[in-house]
C-alpha cells in the first residue's frame, strides 16, 4: 500500500508499547514519582461570612498527587467493602468536577468498570444504559440526578448502591437502594483499609490489560445508544501516546471543562496522569470566559463551536463599538489569517515560519491593537487548544493561529478511545487533523473511508456482536464512516462523513460539512447550520443564529425589546443573513449553492435532543423537527 493510502507512526511505537496494563498502574506510578506535585485545581465557594469573601464568591484550591491518592484509595476500598468485583459496572453521572475524577480512578483501582452517563441524559435513556450495562452502583452529582434513577428502579434489579457528590441522602421512594454520600463512602474505605491495608494495591496488581475499564454509550441519532467497550489497555495507551507525541507536557496547566462522560475528556485525564501536569476542573460552560484568566492555562481542549462563538463574540463587540473599531478588527482578522497562511506554507516548504517584511509589520501592529488582548482573555500563555468532535472552519483556524492561540485539530471517536490523530503544536497544519499518534495506524479504503487500527480501538459494542462485526474487522481495522485523504506530508484530512454525503437529483455529490464550514467562516451571526439536499433539485439550509451576537445587532437596527424568535423572523434579519448566503454561494460549485434557507425560531440545543453532548448536530432529529420548514423550502421544486 502506498504512503498516500496508509499512515503509521512507528518511531515512538516501542516506547508506547512499554506501557503498563492500566491507567490505575499509571496513577500509582505517578503518585510514587511526584507525590508532592500539584495534581488538580478545583473551585470552591467562599464562606459568605469570611472577611475577604462575598456571597457567590469562589476560590481555587489544589490537591497534590498524594492527597488525590488518599481519596482515590478510600473510594476504591469503599467499593471493595460493598462487594464490588472485577469488571462490575459502576456508573458515573455528573458534570465535570474533581469528584468525577476521584470516582473514576476509584472505580479503576477497585477493578470495576465505569459506565459513563451524561448528566443531560433523560430518565428513560439513563435507565436503559444502567440496565444494558448491568451497573451495580452509581455515582450521581446531586439529588436531581438521583431522582432519574429512583424513578426507574423497577427496571434496574442489579442496582444496589448510589453515591451522592452533593446532598445528604437517603431519599424517599428508593426501597432497596443504599444511598451514601461520597464522604460516607470514603469513610467506609478508610475503615476497610485499616483492616486490609494492601487491598487497593492487590486490586490494581490483578488488573489485566484486556479487562473492561469503561462503557461509553454513543449518542445515537436513531434507536438506542450502543455501549462501547474500552479496556484498560485503551486508556493506558492513550496516556502514553499523548505523552510521547508531545501533545501534553509535564509543565502544562490544562483547563478541563469538557464533559468527562465523553471520551475526549476522559482520554485527556489519562494523558494528564502520564505526564503529571496540573489540571484545573470546572464543567460550568458559563464560567469558561471568567475562568481562563484566573487559571491561565497552557492547554485546553474544546469543541469547534466554542472557537466559533469566541470569534463571533469578538467581531460582534467590535461592530457594536463603532465603525472605526470594527474596521480595525476586520483588518486585523484578515492580517491574522494572511500571516498564518503564509507562515504555514513557508514552514511546509522550507521548515521556517517566515513571512514578507510588509506582512510582518502589519502583523506586529495588529498584535498590539488586537491580538494581545485576545491572548490575555485566554489567560496569556495558551500554547495550544485541542479541538475535536467536529470540523473547525479553516478561516477560524487561521485566525486563531495568526492571533497566537493555535487550535490543534485532532481526530478520534468513542470507538478509538478518542485521539488517533492530532496536529503538533510546533507544526500546525490548518485544515488537517494532524498526524497519527505513535503506535496507531490509519489507512484509506478504496471508497475513501478512513480505517483505524491500534491499541486504543474498542473491543466491541456491549451485547451487540452483530453491530461489532459491521465495523470491526477480524484483523483489527475499524471502519469510521468518515471520508478522508492522507497528504504526502503525512497529515490527514477529513472531507466528510460517509453517511452524511448526499447526491442531488441532478446526480451531483455534496459534502454538507464543507458547505457548513464555509458558511461559518463568512457569517459571524451563525451558531448552527444544517445543509439539506439529498435527492432534491437544489440545496437548502436550516440556520440557527447566535443569540449573543444577533440580539445586539437587532437592538441597533430598530428591533430592541423583541424576543429572539421575533428577531429571527424579521425581514431585516433575513436580509442580513441572505447577504452572507450569497457571499457563500460565490465560492461554491453551482450544485452546492444554497437556494433557500430558514432561520430557526431557536438555536439547536442538547435539551431538545438536536445536539449530542459534544455539540454535534443530530441531522435526522433536526430534519424531523423542522420537516414542515424543509417541505416549504422545496414547495414547487419541480418548477425551480
C-alpha positions as CSV (number, residue, x, y, z in Angstrom):
1,X,0.0,0.0,0.0
2,X,1.4,3.4,-0.9
3,X,2.3,6.1,1.6
4,X,-0.7,8.2,0.3
5,X,-3.1,5.4,1.4
6,X,-1.7,4.4,4.8
7,X,-0.1,6.1,7.7
8,X,1.6,4.7,10.8
9,X,3.9,6.4,13.3
10,X,6.4,3.7,14.3
11,X,9.1,6.0,15.5
12,X,7.9,6.0,19.1
13,X,5.8,2.8,18.9
14,X,8.3,0.9,21.0
15,X,8.1,3.4,23.8
16,X,4.3,3.3,23.8
17,X,4.4,-0.5,23.6
18,X,6.1,-0.5,27.0
19,X,3.1,0.9,28.7
20,X,1.7,-0.6,31.9
21,X,-1.5,-2.7,32.0
22,X,-3.9,0.1,33.0
23,X,-4.3,3.8,33.9
24,X,-4.6,2.6,37.5
25,X,-1.0,1.4,37.2
26,X,-0.1,4.7,35.7
27,X,-1.7,6.5,38.5
28,X,0.2,4.6,41.2
29,X,3.4,5.2,39.3
30,X,2.6,8.9,39.1
31,X,1.8,9.2,42.8
32,X,5.1,7.4,43.6
33,X,7.1,9.6,41.3
34,X,5.7,13.1,42.3
35,X,3.7,12.7,45.5
36,X,4.0,16.4,46.4
37,X,3.4,17.7,42.9
38,X,0.2,19.6,42.2
39,X,-2.4,17.4,40.5
40,X,-5.8,19.1,40.4
41,X,-7.3,22.5,40.9
42,X,-11.0,23.0,41.6
43,X,-13.3,25.9,42.6
44,X,-15.0,26.0,46.0
45,X,-17.4,28.6,47.3
46,X,-16.0,31.2,49.7
47,X,-17.8,31.4,53.1
48,X,-20.1,34.4,52.8
49,X,-19.1,35.3,56.4
50,X,-15.4,35.3,55.7
51,X,-13.6,38.6,55.9
52,X,-12.5,38.6,52.3
53,X,-15.5,36.7,50.9
54,X,-18.8,37.7,49.4
55,X,-21.9,35.7,48.6
56,X,-21.3,33.7,45.4
57,X,-17.5,34.2,45.5
58,X,-15.2,31.3,44.7
59,X,-11.6,30.4,45.2
60,X,-9.4,27.7,43.6
61,X,-7.9,25.0,45.8
62,X,-5.5,22.2,44.9
63,X,-4.8,18.6,45.6
64,X,-1.3,17.0,45.4
65,X,-0.9,13.6,43.8
66,X,-0.5,12.1,47.3
67,X,-3.7,13.8,48.5
68,X,-5.5,12.6,45.4
69,X,-4.3,9.1,46.0
70,X,-5.6,9.2,49.6
71,X,-9.1,9.9,48.3
72,X,-8.9,7.5,45.4
73,X,-7.8,4.7,47.5
74,X,-10.6,5.4,50.0
75,X,-13.2,5.3,47.2
76,X,-11.7,2.1,45.8
77,X,-11.6,0.4,49.2
78,X,-15.2,1.6,49.9
79,X,-16.4,-0.1,46.7
80,X,-14.5,-3.3,47.6
81,X,-16.1,-3.2,51.1
82,X,-19.5,-3.1,49.3
83,X,-18.7,-6.3,47.4
84,X,-17.8,-4.7,44.0
85,X,-15.9,-7.3,42.0
86,X,-13.6,-7.1,38.9
87,X,-15.4,-5.7,35.9
88,X,-18.6,-5.0,37.9
89,X,-20.1,-1.9,36.3
90,X,-20.2,1.2,38.5
91,X,-22.0,4.1,36.7
92,X,-20.9,7.8,36.9
93,X,-23.4,10.6,36.2
94,X,-22.1,14.1,36.9
95,X,-20.8,17.2,35.3
96,X,-17.1,17.8,35.1
97,X,-15.6,18.3,38.6
98,X,-12.9,16.9,40.8
99,X,-15.2,14.3,42.3
100,X,-15.7,12.8,38.8
101,X,-12.0,12.1,38.5
102,X,-11.8,10.7,42.1
103,X,-14.7,8.4,41.5
104,X,-13.5,7.1,38.1
105,X,-10.0,6.5,39.4
106,X,-11.5,4.8,42.4
107,X,-13.5,2.5,40.2
108,X,-10.5,1.5,38.2
109,X,-8.3,1.0,41.2
110,X,-11.0,-1.3,42.6
111,X,-11.0,-3.3,39.3
112,X,-14.5,-2.1,38.5
113,X,-15.6,-0.7,35.1
114,X,-17.1,2.8,34.8
115,X,-20.4,3.2,32.9
116,X,-20.3,6.9,31.8
117,X,-23.6,8.7,31.8
118,X,-24.1,12.3,30.7
119,X,-25.9,14.4,33.3
120,X,-28.1,15.7,30.5
121,X,-29.4,12.2,29.7
122,X,-33.1,11.8,30.4
123,X,-34.5,9.3,32.9
124,X,-35.6,6.8,30.2
125,X,-32.3,6.6,28.5
126,X,-30.4,6.6,31.8
127,X,-32.4,3.5,32.8
128,X,-31.6,1.9,29.5
129,X,-27.9,2.5,29.9
130,X,-27.8,1.3,33.5
131,X,-29.8,-1.8,32.6
132,X,-27.9,-2.7,29.5
133,X,-24.6,-2.2,31.3
134,X,-25.8,-4.2,34.3
135,X,-24.5,-1.5,36.6
136,X,-24.5,-2.4,40.3
137,X,-23.7,1.0,41.7
138,X,-23.8,4.6,40.6
139,X,-22.1,7.9,41.5
140,X,-24.5,10.8,41.0
141,X,-23.9,14.5,41.2
142,X,-26.9,15.5,43.2
143,X,-30.4,14.6,44.3
144,X,-31.9,15.9,41.0
145,X,-29.8,13.3,39.1
146,X,-30.6,10.6,41.6
147,X,-34.3,11.2,41.0
148,X,-33.9,10.0,37.5
149,X,-32.6,6.7,38.8
150,X,-35.1,6.3,41.7
151,X,-38.0,6.8,39.2
152,X,-36.8,3.9,37.1
153,X,-35.7,1.4,39.9
154,X,-38.2,-1.2,38.7
155,X,-36.1,-1.6,35.6
156,X,-32.8,-1.9,37.5
157,X,-32.8,-5.0,39.6
158,X,-29.0,-5.1,39.8
159,X,-28.5,-1.6,41.1
160,X,-27.9,-1.7,44.8
161,X,-25.9,1.5,45.8
162,X,-26.0,5.2,44.9
163,X,-23.3,7.6,46.0
164,X,-24.1,11.4,46.1
165,X,-21.5,14.0,45.4
166,X,-23.8,16.8,46.7
167,X,-26.7,16.2,49.1
168,X,-27.2,14.1,52.2
169,X,-29.4,11.1,51.2
170,X,-31.2,8.8,51.9
171,X,-34.2,9.6,49.7
172,X,-37.8,8.6,49.7
173,X,-39.1,6.2,47.2
174,X,-35.9,4.2,46.8
175,X,-36.5,0.8,48.5
176,X,-33.6,-1.5,48.3
177,X,-31.2,1.3,47.2
178,X,-28.4,2.1,49.6
179,X,-27.8,5.8,49.3
180,X,-24.5,7.2,50.6
181,X,-22.7,10.4,50.4
182,X,-19.2,10.4,48.8
183,X,-17.8,11.3,52.3
184,X,-19.5,8.3,53.8
185,X,-18.1,6.0,51.1
186,X,-14.6,7.4,51.7
187,X,-15.1,6.8,55.4
188,X,-16.1,3.2,54.7
189,X,-13.0,2.8,52.6
190,X,-10.7,4.3,55.2
191,X,-12.0,1.8,57.8
192,X,-11.6,-1.1,55.3
193,X,-8.0,-0.1,54.6
194,X,-7.2,-0.2,58.3
195,X,-8.1,-3.9,58.2
196,X,-6.8,-4.6,54.7
197,X,-4.0,-2.1,54.0
198,X,-2.9,-3.8,50.8
199,X,-6.4,-4.2,49.3
200,X,-6.2,-1.5,46.7
201,X,-2.7,-2.4,45.7
202,X,-3.7,-6.0,45.2
203,X,-6.7,-5.0,43.2
204,X,-4.5,-2.9,40.8
205,X,-1.9,-5.7,40.6
206,X,-4.7,-8.1,39.5
207,X,-5.8,-5.9,36.6
208,X,-5.4,-7.4,33.1
209,X,-4.9,-5.1,30.2
210,X,-7.9,-6.7,28.3
211,X,-10.2,-6.3,31.3
212,X,-13.2,-4.0,30.8
213,X,-12.5,-0.5,32.1
214,X,-15.2,1.7,30.7
215,X,-18.5,1.6,28.9
216,X,-19.3,4.8,27.0
217,X,-22.6,4.9,25.2
218,X,-22.6,6.6,21.8
219,X,-25.2,9.3,21.3
220,X,-27.2,7.6,18.6
221,X,-29.2,9.7,16.2
222,X,-31.7,6.8,15.8
223,X,-32.6,4.0,18.1
224,X,-30.9,3.2,21.4
225,X,-27.2,4.2,22.0
226,X,-24.5,1.5,21.8
227,X,-22.2,0.7,24.6
228,X,-18.5,1.0,23.5
229,X,-16.3,-1.5,25.4
230,X,-13.0,0.2,26.2
231,X,-10.5,-2.0,28.1
232,X,-7.7,-0.9,30.4
233,X,-5.1,-1.1,27.7
234,X,-7.1,1.5,25.6
235,X,-6.6,4.1,28.4
236,X,-3.0,3.2,29.2
237,X,-2.2,3.6,25.5
238,X,-3.9,7.0,25.4
239,X,-1.9,8.2,28.4
240,X,1.4,7.1,26.9
241,X,0.6,8.2,23.4
242,X,-0.4,11.7,24.4
243,X,2.8,12.0,26.4
244,X,5.1,10.6,23.7
245,X,3.5,12.7,21.0
246,X,4.2,15.9,22.9
247,X,0.5,16.8,22.9
248,X,0.7,17.1,26.7
249,X,3.8,18.1,28.8
250,X,4.8,17.9,32.4
251,X,4.8,21.7,32.7
252,X,1.3,22.2,31.3
253,X,-1.6,23.7,33.2
254,X,-4.7,22.2,31.5
255,X,-8.2,23.7,31.8
256,X,-10.7,20.9,31.7
257,X,-14.4,21.9,31.2
258,X,-15.4,19.2,28.6
259,X,-17.8,16.6,29.8
260,X,-15.8,13.8,31.3
261,X,-18.5,11.3,30.3
262,X,-17.4,12.0,26.8
263,X,-14.4,10.0,25.5
264,X,-12.4,13.2,24.7
265,X,-12.4,14.5,28.2
266,X,-11.8,11.0,29.7
267,X,-8.8,10.4,27.4
268,X,-7.1,13.7,28.4
269,X,-7.3,12.6,32.1
270,X,-5.2,9.6,31.0
271,X,-2.6,11.9,29.4
272,X,-2.5,14.1,32.4
273,X,-1.7,11.2,34.7
274,X,1.0,10.0,32.4
275,X,2.7,13.4,32.2
276,X,1.9,14.6,35.8
277,X,0.9,18.1,34.8
278,X,-1.7,20.2,36.6
279,X,-5.4,20.0,35.6
280,X,-8.0,22.7,36.6
281,X,-11.5,21.2,36.6
282,X,-14.8,23.1,36.2
283,X,-17.5,21.9,33.8
284,X,-19.7,25.0,34.0
285,X,-19.7,26.4,30.5
286,X,-20.9,29.8,31.6
287,X,-17.7,30.2,33.7
288,X,-15.2,29.5,30.9
289,X,-14.6,33.1,30.0
290,X,-14.3,34.0,33.7
291,X,-12.0,31.0,34.5
292,X,-9.5,31.4,31.7
293,X,-7.6,34.5,33.0
294,X,-7.8,33.0,36.5
295,X,-6.4,29.6,35.6
296,X,-4.0,30.9,32.9
297,X,-3.9,27.5,31.1
298,X,-1.2,26.5,28.7
299,X,-3.5,23.8,27.2
300,X,-7.2,23.4,26.8
301,X,-9.5,21.1,24.8
302,X,-12.7,22.2,23.2
303,X,-15.3,21.7,20.5
304,X,-15.1,23.9,17.4
305,X,-18.3,25.6,18.3
306,X,-16.6,27.3,21.3
307,X,-14.0,28.9,19.0
308,X,-16.6,30.0,16.5
309,X,-18.6,31.6,19.4
310,X,-15.4,33.4,20.6
311,X,-14.7,34.7,17.2
312,X,-18.3,35.8,16.6
313,X,-18.4,37.4,20.0
314,X,-15.2,39.4,19.4
315,X,-16.4,40.5,16.0
316,X,-19.9,41.4,17.4
317,X,-18.3,43.5,20.2
318,X,-16.1,45.4,17.7
319,X,-19.1,46.1,15.5
320,X,-21.1,47.4,18.5
321,X,-18.3,49.7,19.5
322,X,-18.4,51.6,16.2
323,X,-17.3,51.8,12.6
324,X,-13.6,52.5,13.3
325,X,-13.1,49.8,15.8
326,X,-14.9,47.3,13.6
327,X,-12.8,48.2,10.6
328,X,-9.6,47.8,12.7
329,X,-10.8,44.4,13.8
330,X,-11.7,43.2,10.3
331,X,-8.3,44.4,9.1
332,X,-6.6,42.6,12.0
333,X,-8.6,39.4,11.4
334,X,-7.6,39.4,7.7
335,X,-3.9,40.1,8.7
336,X,-4.0,37.2,11.2
337,X,-5.3,34.8,8.5
338,X,-2.9,36.0,5.9
339,X,0.0,35.7,8.3
340,X,-1.0,32.2,9.4
341,X,-1.4,31.0,5.8
342,X,1.9,32.4,4.6
343,X,3.9,31.2,7.6
344,X,2.3,27.7,7.4
345,X,3.1,27.5,3.7
346,X,6.7,28.6,4.2
347,X,7.2,26.2,7.1
348,X,6.0,23.3,4.9
349,X,8.2,24.4,2.1
350,X,11.4,25.4,4.0
351,X,10.9,24.4,7.6
352,X,10.8,28.0,8.8
353,X,7.9,30.2,9.8
354,X,8.8,33.2,7.6
355,X,6.7,36.0,6.1
356,X,7.4,39.0,3.9
357,X,8.5,42.2,5.8
358,X,5.3,44.1,5.0
359,X,3.1,41.3,6.4
360,X,5.3,41.0,9.5
361,X,4.9,44.8,10.1
362,X,1.2,44.6,9.7
363,X,1.0,41.6,12.0
364,X,3.1,43.4,14.7
365,X,0.8,46.4,14.6
366,X,-2.3,44.2,14.7
367,X,-0.8,42.3,17.6
368,X,-0.6,45.5,19.7
369,X,-4.0,46.7,18.8
370,X,-6.0,43.4,18.9
371,X,-4.2,40.1,19.3
372,X,-2.6,40.7,22.7
373,X,-6.0,41.4,24.2
374,X,-7.4,38.1,22.8
375,X,-4.4,36.2,24.2
376,X,-4.9,37.8,27.6
377,X,-8.6,36.8,27.5
378,X,-7.4,33.2,27.1
379,X,-5.0,33.6,30.1
380,X,-2.0,34.9,28.2
381,X,0.0,31.7,27.9
382,X,-2.0,29.2,25.8
383,X,0.4,27.2,23.7
384,X,-2.4,25.2,22.1
385,X,-6.0,24.4,22.3
386,X,-7.0,20.9,21.1
387,X,-10.2,20.8,19.0
388,X,-12.2,17.7,18.2
389,X,-15.6,16.1,17.7
390,X,-16.4,18.1,14.5
391,X,-14.6,20.1,11.8
392,X,-13.3,23.6,12.5
393,X,-13.8,26.1,9.7
394,X,-10.3,26.8,8.2
395,X,-10.9,30.5,8.3
396,X,-11.5,30.3,12.1
397,X,-8.4,28.1,12.4
398,X,-6.2,30.5,10.5
399,X,-7.5,33.4,12.6
400,X,-6.6,31.9,15.9
401,X,-3.2,30.7,14.6
402,X,-2.4,34.2,13.5
403,X,-3.5,35.6,16.8
404,X,-1.2,33.3,18.7
405,X,-3.8,30.9,20.2
406,X,-3.3,27.9,17.9
407,X,-6.2,25.5,17.7
408,X,-4.8,22.0,17.3
409,X,-7.4,20.0,15.4
410,X,-7.4,16.3,16.2
411,X,-9.4,13.2,15.3
412,X,-10.9,10.3,17.1
413,X,-14.1,8.5,18.0
414,X,-15.6,6.9,21.1
415,X,-14.7,3.6,19.4
416,X,-11.0,4.6,19.3
417,X,-10.9,5.9,22.9
418,X,-10.7,9.4,21.5
419,X,-7.4,10.5,19.9
420,X,-5.9,8.8,16.9
421,X,-4.5,11.9,15.2
422,X,-3.6,15.4,16.3
423,X,-1.8,18.4,15.0
424,X,1.5,19.0,16.7
425,X,1.8,22.5,18.2
426,X,5.2,23.0,16.6
427,X,3.9,22.1,13.1
428,X,0.2,23.1,12.9
429,X,-1.5,22.5,9.6
430,X,-4.8,24.3,9.5
431,X,-7.4,22.3,7.6
432,X,-6.0,18.9,8.6
433,X,-6.5,16.8,11.7
434,X,-2.8,16.1,12.1
435,X,-0.6,13.1,12.1
436,X,-1.2,9.7,13.7
437,X,-0.4,9.1,17.3
438,X,2.6,6.7,18.0
439,X,1.6,3.1,17.9
440,X,-1.6,3.5,15.8
441,X,-2.3,3.1,12.1
442,X,-4.6,4.7,9.6
443,X,-5.4,3.7,6.0
444,X,-7.8,4.9,3.4
445,X,-10.1,2.3,1.8
446,X,-10.9,2.2,-1.9
447,X,-14.1,4.2,-1.4
448,X,-12.2,6.8,0.6
449,X,-13.3,5.7,4.1
450,X,-10.8,6.1,6.9
451,X,-9.9,2.9,8.7
452,X,-8.1,2.8,12.1
453,X,-6.1,0.2,13.9
454,X,-4.3,0.3,17.2
455,X,-4.4,-0.3,21.0
456,X,-7.0,2.4,21.5
457,X,-9.6,0.8,19.3
458,X,-12.6,-0.7,21.2
459,X,-13.0,-4.4,21.7
460,X,-16.6,-4.2,20.5
461,X,-20.1,-3.0,21.3
462,X,-21.6,-4.3,24.5
463,X,-24.1,-7.1,24.0
464,X,-24.1,-6.3,20.2
465,X,-21.9,-8.8,18.4
466,X,-23.6,-8.2,15.0
467,X,-23.1,-4.5,15.2
468,X,-19.5,-5.0,16.2
469,X,-18.9,-7.2,13.2
470,X,-20.2,-4.5,10.9
471,X,-17.5,-2.0,11.8
472,X,-14.6,-4.1,13.3
473,X,-12.6,-6.4,11.0
474,X,-11.1,-9.6,12.4
475,X,-7.6,-8.2,11.9
476,X,-8.4,-5.1,14.0
477,X,-9.3,-2.5,11.4
478,X,-12.2,-0.2,12.4
479,X,-14.5,1.4,9.9
480,X,-15.0,5.0,10.8
481,X,-17.6,6.0,8.2
482,X,-15.5,9.2,7.7
483,X,-14.1,10.1,4.3
484,X,-10.6,11.4,4.1
485,X,-7.2,11.6,2.4
486,X,-3.6,11.4,3.6
487,X,-1.2,14.0,2.2
488,X,2.3,13.3,1.2
489,X,3.4,15.1,4.4
490,X,1.5,12.5,6.5
491,X,-1.2,14.9,7.6
492,X,-4.8,13.5,7.4
493,X,-7.8,15.5,6.1
494,X,-11.4,14.7,6.6
495,X,-13.6,15.5,3.7
496,X,-17.0,14.3,5.0
497,X,-19.0,11.8,6.9
498,X,-19.7,8.8,4.6
499,X,-23.3,8.7,5.7
500,X,-23.8,12.4,5.6
501,X,-22.7,12.9,1.9
502,X,-25.7,13.1,-0.4
503,X,-26.5,13.2,-4.1
504,X,-28.8,15.8,-5.6
505,X,-31.5,14.8,-8.1
506,X,-29.1,16.0,-10.8
507,X,-26.6,13.3,-9.8
508,X,-24.0,15.7,-8.1
509,X,-22.5,14.8,-4.8
510,X,-22.5,17.3,-2.0
511,X,-20.4,17.2,1.2
512,X,-22.6,19.2,3.6
513,X,-19.9,19.7,6.3
514,X,-17.8,21.5,3.7
515,X,-20.5,24.0,2.9
516,X,-21.5,24.4,6.5
517,X,-17.9,25.1,7.5
518,X,-17.5,27.7,4.7
519,X,-20.7,29.5,5.9
520,X,-19.5,29.7,9.5
521,X,-16.3,31.3,8.2
522,X,-18.2,34.1,6.4
523,X,-21.2,34.7,8.7
524,X,-20.4,36.0,12.2
525,X,-24.0,35.6,13.3
526,X,-24.4,31.8,12.7
527,X,-24.5,29.3,15.5
528,X,-25.5,26.1,13.7
529,X,-26.3,25.3,10.1
530,X,-27.7,22.2,8.5
531,X,-27.4,21.8,4.7
532,X,-30.1,19.7,3.1
533,X,-30.5,18.4,-0.5
534,X,-30.4,14.6,-0.7
535,X,-32.4,13.6,-3.8
536,X,-33.5,17.2,-4.3
537,X,-33.2,19.7,-7.1
538,X,-31.2,22.1,-5.1
539,X,-29.7,22.6,-1.6
540,X,-31.3,24.4,1.3
541,X,-30.3,25.1,4.8
542,X,-31.7,25.4,8.3
543,X,-29.8,28.1,10.2
544,X,-29.7,28.9,13.9
545,X,-28.2,32.2,14.9
546,X,-26.0,33.0,17.9
547,X,-28.3,34.9,20.3
548,X,-25.4,36.7,22.0
549,X,-24.4,38.2,18.7
550,X,-27.6,38.8,16.8
551,X,-29.5,40.5,19.6
552,X,-27.1,43.4,20.0
553,X,-27.3,43.9,16.2
554,X,-31.0,43.8,16.4
555,X,-31.2,46.4,19.1
556,X,-29.1,48.7,16.9
557,X,-31.4,48.2,13.9
558,X,-34.8,49.1,15.3
559,X,-35.6,45.7,16.9
560,X,-34.9,46.5,20.6
561,X,-37.2,44.8,23.0
562,X,-38.2,41.9,20.7
563,X,-37.6,38.3,21.6
564,X,-35.1,36.1,19.8
565,X,-37.9,34.4,17.9
566,X,-39.3,37.7,16.8
567,X,-35.9,39.0,15.8
568,X,-35.0,36.0,13.5
569,X,-38.5,36.3,12.0
570,X,-38.0,39.9,11.0
571,X,-37.3,40.7,7.3
572,X,-34.3,42.8,8.2
573,X,-32.5,39.8,9.8
574,X,-33.5,37.5,6.9
575,X,-31.9,40.1,4.5
576,X,-28.8,40.3,6.7
577,X,-28.3,36.5,6.6
578,X,-29.1,36.4,2.9
579,X,-26.2,38.6,2.2
580,X,-23.9,36.1,3.8
581,X,-25.5,33.2,2.0
582,X,-24.9,35.0,-1.3
583,X,-21.3,35.6,-0.3
584,X,-21.0,31.8,0.4
585,X,-22.6,30.9,-2.9
586,X,-20.0,32.8,-4.7
587,X,-17.3,30.4,-3.5
588,X,-19.3,27.2,-4.3
589,X,-20.0,25.0,-7.3
590,X,-23.4,25.6,-8.7
591,X,-24.9,22.4,-7.3
592,X,-23.6,23.2,-3.8
593,X,-25.2,26.6,-3.6
594,X,-27.9,27.4,-1.0
595,X,-31.1,28.4,-2.9
596,X,-33.3,28.9,0.1
597,X,-32.8,28.9,3.9
598,X,-34.9,29.0,7.0
599,X,-33.9,30.8,10.2
600,X,-34.9,28.7,13.2
601,X,-37.0,30.2,15.9
602,X,-34.5,29.0,18.5
603,X,-30.9,27.7,18.2
604,X,-30.3,23.9,18.3
605,X,-29.5,22.5,21.7
606,X,-28.8,19.4,23.7
607,X,-32.1,19.7,25.8
608,X,-34.2,19.2,22.7
609,X,-32.1,16.2,21.5
610,X,-30.8,18.1,18.5
611,X,-27.1,18.2,19.6
612,X,-25.0,15.5,21.2
613,X,-23.2,16.4,24.4
614,X,-20.1,17.1,22.3
615,X,-22.2,19.6,20.2
616,X,-22.5,17.5,17.0
617,X,-25.8,18.0,15.1
618,X,-28.1,15.1,15.1
619,X,-29.2,15.6,11.5
620,X,-32.2,13.2,11.4
621,X,-33.6,14.7,14.6
622,X,-33.3,18.3,13.2
623,X,-34.8,17.4,9.9
624,X,-37.7,15.7,11.6
625,X,-38.3,18.6,14.0
626,X,-38.3,21.1,11.2
627,X,-39.9,18.9,8.5
628,X,-42.6,21.5,7.7
629,X,-39.9,24.2,7.1
630,X,-38.0,21.8,4.8
631,X,-41.1,20.9,2.9
632,X,-41.9,24.6,2.4
633,X,-38.4,25.3,1.0
634,X,-39.0,22.7,-1.6
635,X,-42.5,23.7,-2.5
636,X,-42.7,24.0,-6.3
637,X,-39.2,22.5,-6.6
638,X,-40.2,20.7,-9.8
639,X,-40.7,24.1,-11.4
640,X,-37.4,25.6,-9.9
